[in-house]
Amino acid sequence: MEGGSQRGRKKWVRHGLSNAVVYGGLFHGAARLPMPVLDAINVTGNSLAIVLLRRTVRDVADNFEKALGVPPREARRLARALFFEYGRNTIDSWRCRTGIERLVPRLASFDEDEAVLASARRDGRGFLLVSAHVGNWEMGAVSLRAHGLVPAVVGQPELDPAVQRMRREIRDRLGVESIDIGSSMATALRVRAAVDRGCAVALVADRAYEEDHVVVSLFGRPTRFLRSPALLARFCRCPILPGFFLRGPDGSYRSAWGEVLEPDDRLDPDADAARLMGAVAATVERVVREGPTRWFNFYRYWGDAP
């Protein structure tokens, strides 16, 4: 890994909902309210959001127009549907975080996942599970724990210290390790230690930073993905497994996997990063095409580029 500086922070959304009041309310509400009430909150809240957050709806529709080539009317329909799908996934996420088994949605692909996860492990060591803002990441943690793997999540600490503390407490209770991004080398060493212990280290790669990106093709458009997952795979000498957990119409979840990707030390690091992250992007594209309303980006993903 290069450098020792800490990555700059970037806010990807315009709302201010990541605070301790909202975080705590979601946690307790998911545990105590029955599903009909939660569904009603989802429908009412997101119907209101679609009316009030018109700019956000336009941004989401713009993503669908550019990615899928659909006409504006269809793009707006998909954008509105995405709000409600995100609400259903959020309810499921918080029910998972309670740690109450009866509240966790059914994982329909559990038996199939065993072989895929086994193929990514080498001599008891772990691997990098690289995902994107597609589907429900909490169900990924549920699946990994059920298969005897310890999930370790790499990400930025929350800007609100109270939210960060609550998030840590919830993850600790669920047996999920947290690796907060600090300097490049410190983060890399923590990731390698987790891989050596047999952890599945999860990263989300589809929102990149100026100092950490590689350009790949996504829906035929040059797109920045994080470069660091590819560098970490080389540094840790472990594979990358692209993976997503997707909600079905009946409320159960299924996994969607890409091919297990091996770093190649014979290649230049930049060329290897382009190869590995290009393959991750291809899997993201396939999964989004199969279910567009599971692609949760509430801003113009490609900016204002034509």
Backbone torsions as a table, in degrees:
resi	resn	phi	psi	omega
1	MET	NA	149.5	-174.5
2	GLU	-100.1	148.6	169.2
3	GLY	71.2	172.0	178.7
4	GLY	-130.8	6.9	-177.4
5	SER	-81.5	157.5	179.0
6	GLN	-87.5	138.2	-177.3
7	ARG	-63.6	138.4	177.3
8	GLY	-68.0	150.1	-179.5
9	ARG	-86.1	147.1	176.3
10	LYS	-141.4	135.1	179.2
11	LYS	-96.0	121.1	-174.8
12	TRP	-91.8	-11.0	-178.6
13	VAL	-130.0	163.3	-175.8
14	ARG	-96.4	-16.5	-175.3
15	HIS	-77.3	166.8	178.2
16	GLY	-117.0	38.7	-172.5
17	LEU	-86.7	-5.0	179.9
18	SER	-86.1	72.3	178.9
19	ASN	-132.2	167.6	-172.3
20	ALA	-65.1	-33.3	-179.4
21	VAL	-65.8	-49.3	180.0
22	VAL	-65.2	-43.6	-178.2
23	TYR	-59.8	-48.4	179.8
24	GLY	-67.4	-37.9	178.6
25	GLY	-63.6	-41.2	177.6
26	LEU	-63.9	-42.3	-178.5
27	PHE	-61.8	-50.6	-176.8
28	HIS	-72.5	-36.1	178.7
29	GLY	-65.0	-41.3	179.9
30	ALA	-63.5	-32.4	-177.6
31	ALA	-80.6	-29.2	-168.4
32	ARG	-109.9	-24.7	-176.1
33	LEU	-90.0	141.2	177.5
34	PRO	-70.4	157.5	-176.1
35	MET	-58.1	-40.6	178.3
36	PRO	-57.1	-37.5	178.6
37	VAL	-69.1	-43.5	178.9
38	LEU	-63.3	-39.6	177.2
39	ASP	-63.4	-40.0	178.6
40	ALA	-64.9	-38.9	176.9
41	ILE	-63.2	-41.4	179.1
42	ASN	-61.0	-49.5	-177.5
43	VAL	-64.3	-46.1	-178.0
44	THR	-67.2	-48.2	-177.2
45	GLY	-64.0	-42.7	-177.7
46	ASN	-79.3	-26.3	171.0
47	SER	-61.9	-41.8	177.6
48	LEU	-67.6	-40.6	-179.5
49	ALA	-62.0	-40.5	-179.5
50	ILE	-62.0	-36.1	179.0
51	VAL	-72.8	-43.3	-173.0
52	LEU	-83.3	-33.4	-175.2
53	LEU	-99.2	58.0	-174.6
54	ARG	-64.0	-37.3	179.2
55	ARG	-64.9	-40.6	178.3
56	THR	-64.3	-41.0	177.5
57	VAL	-60.5	-42.0	178.2
58	ARG	-63.5	-39.1	179.1
59	ASP	-63.0	-44.7	180.0
60	VAL	-64.5	-42.7	178.1
61	ALA	-61.2	-38.2	177.3
62	ASP	-60.5	-39.6	177.1
63	ASN	-60.0	-43.7	-178.4
64	PHE	-68.9	-37.9	177.3
65	GLU	-61.2	-45.7	-176.6
66	LYS	-73.0	-37.9	-176.3
67	ALA	-76.9	-45.9	-170.3
68	LEU	-104.3	-11.2	-179.2
69	GLY	69.4	25.0	-179.6
70	VAL	-84.5	156.2	177.3
71	PRO	-68.2	161.2	-175.9
72	PRO	-54.4	-39.5	-177.8
73	ARG	-63.8	-44.2	178.5
74	GLU	-67.2	-36.9	178.3
75	ALA	-62.6	-40.2	178.3
76	ARG	-67.4	-37.6	177.4
77	ARG	-62.6	-44.6	178.3
78	LEU	-63.6	-38.5	-179.8
79	ALA	-62.8	-44.0	179.1
80	ARG	-65.4	-41.2	179.3
81	ALA	-64.0	-33.1	-179.5
82	LEU	-61.7	-37.9	179.6
83	PHE	-57.9	-46.3	-177.6
84	PHE	-70.6	-36.1	177.3
85	GLU	-65.6	-39.7	177.4
86	TYR	-62.9	-39.6	177.7
87	GLY	-61.2	-43.4	179.2
88	ARG	-64.8	-40.3	177.5
89	ASN	-65.9	-37.2	179.4
90	THR	-64.9	-42.4	176.5
91	ILE	-58.2	-47.4	-179.9
92	ASP	-62.6	-39.5	179.7
93	SER	-59.5	-46.4	-177.5
94	TRP	-72.3	-29.5	174.7
95	ARG	-68.5	-36.1	174.5
96	CYS	-62.9	-40.5	-175.9
97	ARG	-69.0	-17.4	177.5
98	THR	-68.5	-24.2	-176.2
99	GLY	78.1	6.6	178.8
100	ILE	-88.2	115.7	-170.1
101	GLU	-59.0	-40.0	-175.7
102	ARG	-68.5	-16.0	179.7
103	LEU	-90.2	-11.0	-176.0
104	VAL	-80.8	128.7	178.6
105	PRO	-60.7	157.3	179.8
106	ARG	-73.2	138.7	176.4
107	LEU	-101.7	101.6	-172.0
108	ALA	-71.1	-21.4	-175.7
109	SER	-101.1	18.8	-172.4
110	PHE	-55.2	-49.2	-177.0
111	ASP	-65.2	-38.4	179.6
112	GLU	-67.4	-32.6	-175.9
113	ASP	-67.3	-26.8	-175.6
114	GLU	-56.1	-47.4	-177.7
115	ALA	-67.3	-39.0	-179.4
116	VAL	-64.6	-47.9	-179.3
117	LEU	-64.2	-37.5	178.5
118	ALA	-64.3	-34.3	-178.0
119	SER	-69.5	-19.1	-179.6
120	ALA	-91.3	-5.9	-178.0
121	ARG	-96.7	145.8	-179.0
122	ARG	-132.5	111.2	175.6
123	ASP	53.6	41.3	177.6
124	GLY	80.7	-2.5	177.6
125	ARG	-83.9	166.1	-178.3
126	GLY	-92.5	-159.9	-176.7
127	PHE	-156.5	173.4	175.5
128	LEU	-98.0	121.5	174.7
129	LEU	-96.6	104.2	-173.8
130	VAL	-103.1	123.7	-175.6
131	SER	-126.6	-166.9	178.9
132	ALA	-147.4	-176.6	179.4
133	HIS	-81.1	62.8	-178.4
134	VAL	-134.4	124.9	175.9
135	GLY	78.3	-153.1	-169.9
136	ASN	-121.8	108.9	-175.9
137	TRP	-72.5	-28.8	-179.8
138	GLU	-63.4	-35.5	177.3
139	MET	-66.2	-27.1	173.6
140	GLY	-63.5	-43.1	177.4
141	ALA	-63.7	-39.6	177.8
142	VAL	-59.4	-46.5	-178.2
143	SER	-65.0	-44.7	-178.5
144	LEU	-61.6	-45.0	179.6
145	ARG	-63.4	-39.9	-179.7
146	ALA	-65.7	-24.2	177.5
147	HIS	-94.3	12.6	175.6
148	GLY	81.1	14.9	178.3
149	LEU	-102.2	147.3	174.8
150	VAL	-95.0	117.6	176.3
151	PRO	-78.2	141.5	172.2
152	ALA	-129.8	123.6	-172.9
153	VAL	-104.9	125.8	176.9
154	VAL	-98.1	127.1	178.8
155	GLY	-172.2	172.4	177.0
156	GLN	-72.8	141.0	171.7
157	PRO	-66.4	151.3	178.7
158	GLU	-64.1	146.9	177.9
159	LEU	-67.6	-32.9	178.4
160	ASP	-87.6	116.4	-178.4
161	PRO	-58.4	-34.6	179.5
162	ALA	-66.2	-40.3	177.3
163	VAL	-66.3	-41.4	178.3
164	GLN	-60.4	-42.3	179.1
165	ARG	-64.3	-43.8	179.0
166	MET	-64.2	-41.0	179.7
167	ARG	-62.9	-42.4	178.5
168	ARG	-62.3	-43.5	-179.1
169	GLU	-62.3	-41.9	179.4
170	ILE	-65.4	-45.3	-179.6
171	ARG	-64.4	-40.7	178.8
172	ASP	-61.4	-41.3	180.0
173	ARG	-63.7	-33.7	-177.6
174	LEU	-89.5	-1.5	-179.7
175	GLY	77.0	29.3	178.8
176	VAL	-109.2	123.5	178.8
177	GLU	-79.4	150.4	176.4
178	SER	-116.1	131.0	174.1
179	ILE	-119.7	98.2	179.9
180	ASP	-75.2	138.7	-179.4
181	ILE	-71.9	123.8	175.0
182	GLY	-124.2	-129.0	174.2
183	SER	-70.4	156.6	-175.9
184	SER	-56.9	-47.6	-175.0
185	MET	-70.8	-40.1	179.9
186	ALA	-62.6	-42.1	178.4
187	THR	-64.9	-44.2	-178.7
188	ALA	-61.1	-41.3	-179.8
189	LEU	-66.6	-38.0	178.0
190	ARG	-67.5	-38.9	177.9
191	VAL	-64.6	-44.4	-179.5
192	ARG	-64.1	-38.7	177.5
193	ALA	-62.4	-40.0	179.1
194	ALA	-66.7	-41.6	177.6
195	VAL	-62.4	-42.3	179.8
196	ASP	-62.1	-30.4	178.3
197	ARG	-81.5	-3.0	178.9
198	GLY	94.4	13.5	-178.9
199	CYS	-75.5	154.3	166.9
200	ALA	-96.0	108.3	-174.0
201	VAL	-92.5	116.2	-172.8
202	ALA	-98.7	134.4	176.3
203	LEU	-135.6	148.9	174.0
204	VAL	-107.7	126.3	-164.6
205	ALA	-113.1	-0.8	-169.5
206	ASP	-93.7	5.1	172.6
207	ARG	-124.6	109.7	-169.6
208	ALA	-105.7	162.7	179.7
209	TYR	-112.2	157.2	-178.5
210	GLU	-55.2	-40.2	-176.5
211	GLU	-88.7	0.2	-177.0
212	ASP	-147.0	82.6	179.4
213	HIS	-156.3	158.7	170.0
214	VAL	-137.0	142.5	-178.1
215	VAL	-88.7	124.2	179.5
216	VAL	-125.2	174.0	175.7
217	SER	-98.5	124.5	175.7
218	LEU	-132.4	117.6	-174.6
219	PHE	55.3	35.3	178.1
220	GLY	76.2	9.6	-178.5
221	ARG	-116.6	137.7	173.3
222	PRO	-60.5	125.8	-171.4
223	THR	-139.5	138.7	177.8
224	ARG	-84.4	124.6	168.4
225	PHE	-116.0	159.1	175.8
226	LEU	-60.2	140.3	175.2
227	ARG	-89.8	-26.6	-171.6
228	SER	-61.3	-33.6	177.3
229	PRO	-58.6	-38.6	178.6
230	ALA	-67.6	-41.2	178.3
231	LEU	-66.3	-38.6	178.3
232	LEU	-65.1	-39.5	178.5
233	ALA	-61.2	-40.6	177.0
234	ARG	-67.0	-43.6	-177.9
235	PHE	-65.9	-40.2	-177.6
236	CYS	-87.2	-10.2	-175.7
237	ARG	53.3	55.1	-179.8
238	CYS	-139.8	161.0	-179.9
239	PRO	-81.6	165.7	171.5
240	ILE	-108.4	132.2	174.1
241	LEU	-118.3	108.7	173.5
242	PRO	-70.5	133.0	-176.4
243	GLY	-153.4	147.9	-177.9
244	PHE	-145.5	151.7	179.2
245	PHE	-125.6	117.8	-164.6
246	LEU	-117.7	134.7	-179.2
247	ARG	-79.4	134.1	177.0
248	GLY	-97.7	171.8	-178.3
249	PRO	-59.5	-27.7	-178.7
250	ASP	-89.0	4.4	178.9
251	GLY	90.2	-5.9	175.2
252	SER	-85.2	170.9	-178.3
253	TYR	-122.4	148.9	172.5
254	ARG	-129.6	150.4	176.4
255	SER	-85.2	157.7	170.6
256	ALA	-135.5	118.6	-174.1
257	TRP	-112.7	149.9	165.2
258	GLY	-96.8	-177.0	176.7
259	GLU	-72.6	147.7	173.1
260	VAL	-66.0	126.6	-174.4
261	LEU	-109.9	127.6	-179.6
262	GLU	-104.2	132.1	173.9
263	PRO	-65.8	151.5	-177.2
264	ASP	-123.8	103.4	-178.2
265	ASP	-66.7	-13.9	178.7
266	ARG	-74.3	-18.7	-179.0
267	LEU	-92.2	153.7	170.2
268	ASP	-59.0	141.8	-178.2
269	PRO	-53.6	-39.0	179.6
270	ASP	-67.1	-42.1	179.4
271	ALA	-66.3	-39.4	179.3
272	ASP	-67.3	-38.5	178.0
273	ALA	-63.3	-42.5	178.6
274	ALA	-63.0	-40.0	179.9
275	ARG	-66.1	-50.3	-176.4
276	LEU	-65.6	-48.9	-176.3
277	MET	-74.1	-25.6	172.3
278	GLY	-63.7	-38.7	177.4
279	ALA	-67.8	-38.4	176.0
280	VAL	-62.3	-45.0	179.9
281	ALA	-61.4	-37.9	178.5
282	ALA	-62.6	-37.2	177.4
283	THR	-69.4	-41.5	176.4
284	VAL	-57.3	-46.7	-178.8
285	GLU	-60.3	-44.8	179.9
286	ARG	-60.1	-45.6	-177.2
287	VAL	-66.9	-40.0	179.6
288	VAL	-66.9	-40.3	178.6
289	ARG	-61.4	-34.6	-179.6
290	GLU	-73.4	-25.6	179.9
291	GLY	-154.4	79.9	-172.6
292	PRO	-58.2	-33.2	-174.7
293	THR	-77.6	5.9	173.0
294	ARG	-97.1	4.7	-176.0
295	TRP	-98.0	100.6	-166.0
296	PHE	-98.5	81.1	172.1
297	ASN	-124.7	112.1	-175.1
298	PHE	-99.5	43.2	175.7
299	TYR	-156.7	168.6	179.5
300	ARG	-71.3	106.2	-170.3
301	TYR	-62.9	-37.4	178.9
302	TRP	-103.8	21.7	-178.7
303	GLY	65.1	-144.1	-179.6
304	ASP	-101.5	18.0	179.7
305	ALA	-64.1	140.6	179.7
306	PRO	-70.1	NA	NA
